[in-house]
């Protein structure tokens, strides 16, 4: 795995985790 692939994968994981946390804290924002 090269650096670019690792960075893209990390960004995707962080985005998914942030989305899950925000949806748990403020679910009406995504209603």
mmCIF entry with sequence, helices, sheets and N, C-alpha, C, O atoms, coordinates in Angstrom:
data_MODEL
# 
_entry.id   MODEL 
# 
_entity.id                         1 
_entity.type                       polymer 
_entity.pdbx_number_of_molecules   1 
# 
_entity_poly.entity_id                      1 
_entity_poly.type                           'polypeptide(L)' 
_entity_poly.nstd_linkage                   no 
_entity_poly.nstd_monomer                   no 
_entity_poly.pdbx_seq_one_letter_code       
;(UNK)(UNK)(UNK)(UNK)(UNK)(UNK)(UNK)(UNK)(UNK)(UNK)(UNK)(UNK)(UNK)(UNK)(UNK)(UNK)
(UNK)(UNK)(UNK)(UNK)(UNK)(UNK)(UNK)(UNK)(UNK)(UNK)(UNK)(UNK)(UNK)(UNK)(UNK)
;
_entity_poly.pdbx_seq_one_letter_code_can   XXXXXXXXXXXXXXXXXXXXXXXXXXXXXXX 
_entity_poly.pdbx_strand_id                 A 
# 
loop_
_entity_poly_seq.entity_id 
_entity_poly_seq.num 
_entity_poly_seq.mon_id 
_entity_poly_seq.hetero 
1 1  UNK n 
1 2  UNK n 
1 3  UNK n 
1 4  UNK n 
1 5  UNK n 
1 6  UNK n 
1 7  UNK n 
1 8  UNK n 
1 9  UNK n 
1 10 UNK n 
1 11 UNK n 
1 12 UNK n 
1 13 UNK n 
1 14 UNK n 
1 15 UNK n 
1 16 UNK n 
1 17 UNK n 
1 18 UNK n 
1 19 UNK n 
1 20 UNK n 
1 21 UNK n 
1 22 UNK n 
1 23 UNK n 
1 24 UNK n 
1 25 UNK n 
1 26 UNK n 
1 27 UNK n 
1 28 UNK n 
1 29 UNK n 
1 30 UNK n 
1 31 UNK n 
# 
_struct_asym.id          A 
_struct_asym.entity_id   1 
# 
loop_
_struct_conf.conf_type_id 
_struct_conf.id 
_struct_conf.pdbx_PDB_helix_id 
_struct_conf.beg_label_comp_id 
_struct_conf.beg_label_asym_id 
_struct_conf.beg_label_seq_id 
_struct_conf.pdbx_beg_PDB_ins_code 
_struct_conf.end_label_comp_id 
_struct_conf.end_label_asym_id 
_struct_conf.end_label_seq_id 
_struct_conf.pdbx_end_PDB_ins_code 
_struct_conf.beg_auth_comp_id 
_struct_conf.beg_auth_asym_id 
_struct_conf.beg_auth_seq_id 
_struct_conf.end_auth_comp_id 
_struct_conf.end_auth_asym_id 
_struct_conf.end_auth_seq_id 
_struct_conf.pdbx_PDB_helix_class 
_struct_conf.details 
_struct_conf.pdbx_PDB_helix_length 
HELX_P HELX_P1 AA1 UNK A 3  ? UNK A 25 ? UNK A 3  UNK A 25 1 ? 23 
HELX_P HELX_P2 AA2 UNK A 27 ? UNK A 30 ? UNK A 27 UNK A 30 5 ? 4  
# 
_struct_conf_type.id          HELX_P 
_struct_conf_type.criteria    ? 
_struct_conf_type.reference   ? 
# 
loop_
_atom_site.group_PDB 
_atom_site.id 
_atom_site.type_symbol 
_atom_site.label_atom_id 
_atom_site.label_alt_id 
_atom_site.label_comp_id 
_atom_site.label_asym_id 
_atom_site.label_entity_id 
_atom_site.label_seq_id 
_atom_site.pdbx_PDB_ins_code 
_atom_site.Cartn_x 
_atom_site.Cartn_y 
_atom_site.Cartn_z 
_atom_site.occupancy 
_atom_site.B_iso_or_equiv 
_atom_site.pdbx_formal_charge 
_atom_site.auth_seq_id 
_atom_site.auth_comp_id 
_atom_site.auth_asym_id 
_atom_site.auth_atom_id 
_atom_site.pdbx_PDB_model_num 
ATOM 1   N N  . UNK A 1 1  ? 0.858   -1.193 0.000  1.00 0.00 ? 1  UNK A N  1 
ATOM 2   C CA . UNK A 1 1  ? 0.000   0.000  0.000  1.00 0.00 ? 1  UNK A CA 1 
ATOM 3   C C  . UNK A 1 1  ? 0.890   1.238  0.000  1.00 0.00 ? 1  UNK A C  1 
ATOM 4   O O  . UNK A 1 1  ? 1.774   1.385  0.845  1.00 0.00 ? 1  UNK A O  1 
ATOM 5   N N  . UNK A 1 2  ? 0.646   2.112  -0.947 1.00 0.00 ? 2  UNK A N  1 
ATOM 6   C CA . UNK A 1 2  ? 1.472   3.320  -0.988 1.00 0.00 ? 2  UNK A CA 1 
ATOM 7   C C  . UNK A 1 2  ? 0.869   4.415  -0.110 1.00 0.00 ? 2  UNK A C  1 
ATOM 8   O O  . UNK A 1 2  ? -0.204  4.241  0.468  1.00 0.00 ? 2  UNK A O  1 
ATOM 9   N N  . UNK A 1 3  ? 1.565   5.530  -0.019 1.00 0.00 ? 3  UNK A N  1 
ATOM 10  C CA . UNK A 1 3  ? 1.150   6.581  0.910  1.00 0.00 ? 3  UNK A CA 1 
ATOM 11  C C  . UNK A 1 3  ? -0.191  7.181  0.518  1.00 0.00 ? 3  UNK A C  1 
ATOM 12  O O  . UNK A 1 3  ? -1.024  7.454  1.383  1.00 0.00 ? 3  UNK A O  1 
ATOM 13  N N  . UNK A 1 4  ? -0.408  7.389  -0.774 1.00 0.00 ? 4  UNK A N  1 
ATOM 14  C CA . UNK A 1 4  ? -1.652  8.018  -1.216 1.00 0.00 ? 4  UNK A CA 1 
ATOM 15  C C  . UNK A 1 4  ? -2.853  7.152  -0.848 1.00 0.00 ? 4  UNK A C  1 
ATOM 16  O O  . UNK A 1 4  ? -3.866  7.659  -0.366 1.00 0.00 ? 4  UNK A O  1 
ATOM 17  N N  . UNK A 1 5  ? -2.738  5.856  -1.075 1.00 0.00 ? 5  UNK A N  1 
ATOM 18  C CA . UNK A 1 5  ? -3.841  4.951  -0.741 1.00 0.00 ? 5  UNK A CA 1 
ATOM 19  C C  . UNK A 1 5  ? -4.108  4.964  0.758  1.00 0.00 ? 5  UNK A C  1 
ATOM 20  O O  . UNK A 1 5  ? -5.262  4.948  1.186  1.00 0.00 ? 5  UNK A O  1 
ATOM 21  N N  . UNK A 1 6  ? -3.048  4.992  1.554  1.00 0.00 ? 6  UNK A N  1 
ATOM 22  C CA . UNK A 1 6  ? -3.205  5.002  3.007  1.00 0.00 ? 6  UNK A CA 1 
ATOM 23  C C  . UNK A 1 6  ? -3.890  6.286  3.463  1.00 0.00 ? 6  UNK A C  1 
ATOM 24  O O  . UNK A 1 6  ? -4.761  6.250  4.333  1.00 0.00 ? 6  UNK A O  1 
ATOM 25  N N  . UNK A 1 7  ? -3.506  7.412  2.885  1.00 0.00 ? 7  UNK A N  1 
ATOM 26  C CA . UNK A 1 7  ? -4.106  8.693  3.271  1.00 0.00 ? 7  UNK A CA 1 
ATOM 27  C C  . UNK A 1 7  ? -5.581  8.726  2.891  1.00 0.00 ? 7  UNK A C  1 
ATOM 28  O O  . UNK A 1 7  ? -6.417  9.165  3.680  1.00 0.00 ? 7  UNK A O  1 
ATOM 29  N N  . UNK A 1 8  ? -5.902  8.263  1.685  1.00 0.00 ? 8  UNK A N  1 
ATOM 30  C CA . UNK A 1 8  ? -7.300  8.253  1.252  1.00 0.00 ? 8  UNK A CA 1 
ATOM 31  C C  . UNK A 1 8  ? -8.124  7.346  2.161  1.00 0.00 ? 8  UNK A C  1 
ATOM 32  O O  . UNK A 1 8  ? -9.227  7.712  2.569  1.00 0.00 ? 8  UNK A O  1 
ATOM 33  N N  . UNK A 1 9  ? -7.599  6.170  2.477  1.00 0.00 ? 9  UNK A N  1 
ATOM 34  C CA . UNK A 1 9  ? -8.307  5.257  3.362  1.00 0.00 ? 9  UNK A CA 1 
ATOM 35  C C  . UNK A 1 9  ? -8.525  5.872  4.734  1.00 0.00 ? 9  UNK A C  1 
ATOM 36  O O  . UNK A 1 9  ? -9.596  5.725  5.323  1.00 0.00 ? 9  UNK A O  1 
ATOM 37  N N  . UNK A 1 10 ? -7.512  6.559  5.242  1.00 0.00 ? 10 UNK A N  1 
ATOM 38  C CA . UNK A 1 10 ? -7.630  7.182  6.559  1.00 0.00 ? 10 UNK A CA 1 
ATOM 39  C C  . UNK A 1 10 ? -8.697  8.267  6.546  1.00 0.00 ? 10 UNK A C  1 
ATOM 40  O O  . UNK A 1 10 ? -9.484  8.378  7.485  1.00 0.00 ? 10 UNK A O  1 
ATOM 41  N N  . UNK A 1 11 ? -8.726  9.070  5.481  1.00 0.00 ? 11 UNK A N  1 
ATOM 42  C CA . UNK A 1 11 ? -9.723  10.133 5.376  1.00 0.00 ? 11 UNK A CA 1 
ATOM 43  C C  . UNK A 1 11 ? -11.131 9.537  5.346  1.00 0.00 ? 11 UNK A C  1 
ATOM 44  O O  . UNK A 1 11 ? -12.045 10.062 5.981  1.00 0.00 ? 11 UNK A O  1 
ATOM 45  N N  . UNK A 1 12 ? -11.300 8.443  4.607  1.00 0.00 ? 12 UNK A N  1 
ATOM 46  C CA . UNK A 1 12 ? -12.620 7.810  4.518  1.00 0.00 ? 12 UNK A CA 1 
ATOM 47  C C  . UNK A 1 12 ? -13.053 7.305  5.889  1.00 0.00 ? 12 UNK A C  1 
ATOM 48  O O  . UNK A 1 12 ? -14.200 7.503  6.290  1.00 0.00 ? 12 UNK A O  1 
ATOM 49  N N  . UNK A 1 13 ? -12.146 6.657  6.607  1.00 0.00 ? 13 UNK A N  1 
ATOM 50  C CA . UNK A 1 13 ? -12.476 6.132  7.935  1.00 0.00 ? 13 UNK A CA 1 
ATOM 51  C C  . UNK A 1 13 ? -12.839 7.269  8.884  1.00 0.00 ? 13 UNK A C  1 
ATOM 52  O O  . UNK A 1 13 ? -13.822 7.174  9.619  1.00 0.00 ? 13 UNK A O  1 
ATOM 53  N N  . UNK A 1 14 ? -12.055 8.337  8.873  1.00 0.00 ? 14 UNK A N  1 
ATOM 54  C CA . UNK A 1 14 ? -12.332 9.473  9.757  1.00 0.00 ? 14 UNK A CA 1 
ATOM 55  C C  . UNK A 1 14 ? -13.684 10.098 9.414  1.00 0.00 ? 14 UNK A C  1 
ATOM 56  O O  . UNK A 1 14 ? -14.443 10.469 10.309 1.00 0.00 ? 14 UNK A O  1 
ATOM 57  N N  . UNK A 1 15 ? -13.983 10.215 8.121  1.00 0.00 ? 15 UNK A N  1 
ATOM 58  C CA . UNK A 1 15 ? -15.258 10.805 7.709  1.00 0.00 ? 15 UNK A CA 1 
ATOM 59  C C  . UNK A 1 15 ? -16.432 9.943  8.176  1.00 0.00 ? 15 UNK A C  1 
ATOM 60  O O  . UNK A 1 15 ? -17.439 10.465 8.653  1.00 0.00 ? 15 UNK A O  1 
ATOM 61  N N  . UNK A 1 16 ? -16.298 8.617  8.037  1.00 0.00 ? 16 UNK A N  1 
ATOM 62  C CA . UNK A 1 16 ? -17.376 7.722  8.469  1.00 0.00 ? 16 UNK A CA 1 
ATOM 63  C C  . UNK A 1 16 ? -17.578 7.800  9.980  1.00 0.00 ? 16 UNK A C  1 
ATOM 64  O O  . UNK A 1 16 ? -18.713 7.847  10.454 1.00 0.00 ? 16 UNK A O  1 
ATOM 65  N N  . UNK A 1 17 ? -16.489 7.815  10.733 1.00 0.00 ? 17 UNK A N  1 
ATOM 66  C CA . UNK A 1 17 ? -16.599 7.892  12.194 1.00 0.00 ? 17 UNK A CA 1 
ATOM 67  C C  . UNK A 1 17 ? -17.229 9.217  12.607 1.00 0.00 ? 17 UNK A C  1 
ATOM 68  O O  . UNK A 1 17 ? -18.086 9.251  13.489 1.00 0.00 ? 17 UNK A O  1 
ATOM 69  N N  . UNK A 1 18 ? -16.808 10.306 11.974 1.00 0.00 ? 18 UNK A N  1 
ATOM 70  C CA . UNK A 1 18 ? -17.372 11.617 12.298 1.00 0.00 ? 18 UNK A CA 1 
ATOM 71  C C  . UNK A 1 18 ? -18.866 11.644 11.989 1.00 0.00 ? 18 UNK A C  1 
ATOM 72  O O  . UNK A 1 18 ? -19.654 12.193 12.759 1.00 0.00 ? 18 UNK A O  1 
ATOM 73  N N  . UNK A 1 19 ? -19.255 11.046 10.850 1.00 0.00 ? 19 UNK A N  1 
ATOM 74  C CA . UNK A 1 19 ? -20.673 11.008 10.477 1.00 0.00 ? 19 UNK A CA 1 
ATOM 75  C C  . UNK A 1 19 ? -21.481 10.221 11.503 1.00 0.00 ? 19 UNK A C  1 
ATOM 76  O O  . UNK A 1 19 ? -22.578 10.630 11.880 1.00 0.00 ? 19 UNK A O  1 
ATOM 77  N N  . UNK A 1 20 ? -20.938 9.090  11.954 1.00 0.00 ? 20 UNK A N  1 
ATOM 78  C CA . UNK A 1 20 ? -21.645 8.278  12.945 1.00 0.00 ? 20 UNK A CA 1 
ATOM 79  C C  . UNK A 1 20 ? -21.783 9.023  14.268 1.00 0.00 ? 20 UNK A C  1 
ATOM 80  O O  . UNK A 1 20 ? -22.847 8.996  14.887 1.00 0.00 ? 20 UNK A O  1 
ATOM 81  N N  . UNK A 1 21 ? -20.718 9.687  14.703 1.00 0.00 ? 21 UNK A N  1 
ATOM 82  C CA . UNK A 1 21 ? -20.767 10.419 15.971 1.00 0.00 ? 21 UNK A CA 1 
ATOM 83  C C  . UNK A 1 21 ? -21.773 11.559 15.884 1.00 0.00 ? 21 UNK A C  1 
ATOM 84  O O  . UNK A 1 21 ? -22.572 11.752 16.800 1.00 0.00 ? 21 UNK A O  1 
ATOM 85  N N  . UNK A 1 22 ? -21.740 12.319 14.783 1.00 0.00 ? 22 UNK A N  1 
ATOM 86  C CA . UNK A 1 22 ? -22.663 13.447 14.633 1.00 0.00 ? 22 UNK A CA 1 
ATOM 87  C C  . UNK A 1 22 ? -24.100 12.948 14.563 1.00 0.00 ? 22 UNK A C  1 
ATOM 88  O O  . UNK A 1 22 ? -24.996 13.560 15.145 1.00 0.00 ? 22 UNK A O  1 
ATOM 89  N N  . UNK A 1 23 ? -24.329 11.849 13.861 1.00 0.00 ? 23 UNK A N  1 
ATOM 90  C CA . UNK A 1 23 ? -25.693 11.326 13.737 1.00 0.00 ? 23 UNK A CA 1 
ATOM 91  C C  . UNK A 1 23 ? -26.205 10.816 15.082 1.00 0.00 ? 23 UNK A C  1 
ATOM 92  O O  . UNK A 1 23 ? -27.409 10.840 15.337 1.00 0.00 ? 23 UNK A O  1 
ATOM 93  N N  . UNK A 1 24 ? -25.298 10.354 15.942 1.00 0.00 ? 24 UNK A N  1 
ATOM 94  C CA . UNK A 1 24 ? -25.712 9.915  17.279 1.00 0.00 ? 24 UNK A CA 1 
ATOM 95  C C  . UNK A 1 24 ? -25.999 11.112 18.182 1.00 0.00 ? 24 UNK A C  1 
ATOM 96  O O  . UNK A 1 24 ? -26.945 11.086 18.969 1.00 0.00 ? 24 UNK A O  1 
ATOM 97  N N  . UNK A 1 25 ? -25.181 12.163 18.068 1.00 0.00 ? 25 UNK A N  1 
ATOM 98  C CA . UNK A 1 25 ? -25.353 13.334 18.923 1.00 0.00 ? 25 UNK A CA 1 
ATOM 99  C C  . UNK A 1 25 ? -26.535 14.177 18.445 1.00 0.00 ? 25 UNK A C  1 
ATOM 100 O O  . UNK A 1 25 ? -27.336 14.645 19.255 1.00 0.00 ? 25 UNK A O  1 
ATOM 101 N N  . UNK A 1 26 ? -26.643 14.372 17.121 1.00 0.00 ? 26 UNK A N  1 
ATOM 102 C CA . UNK A 1 26 ? -27.646 15.271 16.555 1.00 0.00 ? 26 UNK A CA 1 
ATOM 103 C C  . UNK A 1 26 ? -28.383 14.578 15.411 1.00 0.00 ? 26 UNK A C  1 
ATOM 104 O O  . UNK A 1 26 ? -28.206 14.945 14.250 1.00 0.00 ? 26 UNK A O  1 
ATOM 105 N N  . UNK A 1 27 ? -29.215 13.572 15.730 1.00 0.00 ? 27 UNK A N  1 
ATOM 106 C CA . UNK A 1 27 ? -29.857 12.784 14.671 1.00 0.00 ? 27 UNK A CA 1 
ATOM 107 C C  . UNK A 1 27 ? -30.830 13.597 13.823 1.00 0.00 ? 27 UNK A C  1 
ATOM 108 O O  . UNK A 1 27 ? -31.066 13.250 12.665 1.00 0.00 ? 27 UNK A O  1 
ATOM 109 N N  . UNK A 1 28 ? -31.399 14.668 14.368 1.00 0.00 ? 28 UNK A N  1 
ATOM 110 C CA . UNK A 1 28 ? -32.385 15.431 13.608 1.00 0.00 ? 28 UNK A CA 1 
ATOM 111 C C  . UNK A 1 28 ? -31.746 16.188 12.449 1.00 0.00 ? 28 UNK A C  1 
ATOM 112 O O  . UNK A 1 28 ? -32.439 16.587 11.512 1.00 0.00 ? 28 UNK A O  1 
ATOM 113 N N  . UNK A 1 29 ? -30.441 16.386 12.504 1.00 0.00 ? 29 UNK A N  1 
ATOM 114 C CA . UNK A 1 29 ? -29.758 17.070 11.408 1.00 0.00 ? 29 UNK A CA 1 
ATOM 115 C C  . UNK A 1 29 ? -29.836 16.243 10.126 1.00 0.00 ? 29 UNK A C  1 
ATOM 116 O O  . UNK A 1 29 ? -29.798 16.799 9.028  1.00 0.00 ? 29 UNK A O  1 
ATOM 117 N N  . UNK A 1 30 ? -29.946 14.901 10.257 1.00 0.00 ? 30 UNK A N  1 
ATOM 118 C CA . UNK A 1 30 ? -29.976 14.023 9.090  1.00 0.00 ? 30 UNK A CA 1 
ATOM 119 C C  . UNK A 1 30 ? -31.376 13.483 8.833  1.00 0.00 ? 30 UNK A C  1 
ATOM 120 O O  . UNK A 1 30 ? -31.559 12.585 8.010  1.00 0.00 ? 30 UNK A O  1 
ATOM 121 N N  . UNK A 1 31 ? -32.371 14.033 9.543  1.00 0.00 ? 31 UNK A N  1 
ATOM 122 C CA . UNK A 1 31 ? -33.729 13.521 9.383  1.00 0.00 ? 31 UNK A CA 1 
ATOM 123 C C  . UNK A 1 31 ? -34.330 14.009 8.061  1.00 0.00 ? 31 UNK A C  1 
ATOM 124 O O  . UNK A 1 31 ? -35.473 13.681 7.744  1.00 0.00 ? 31 UNK A O  1 
# 
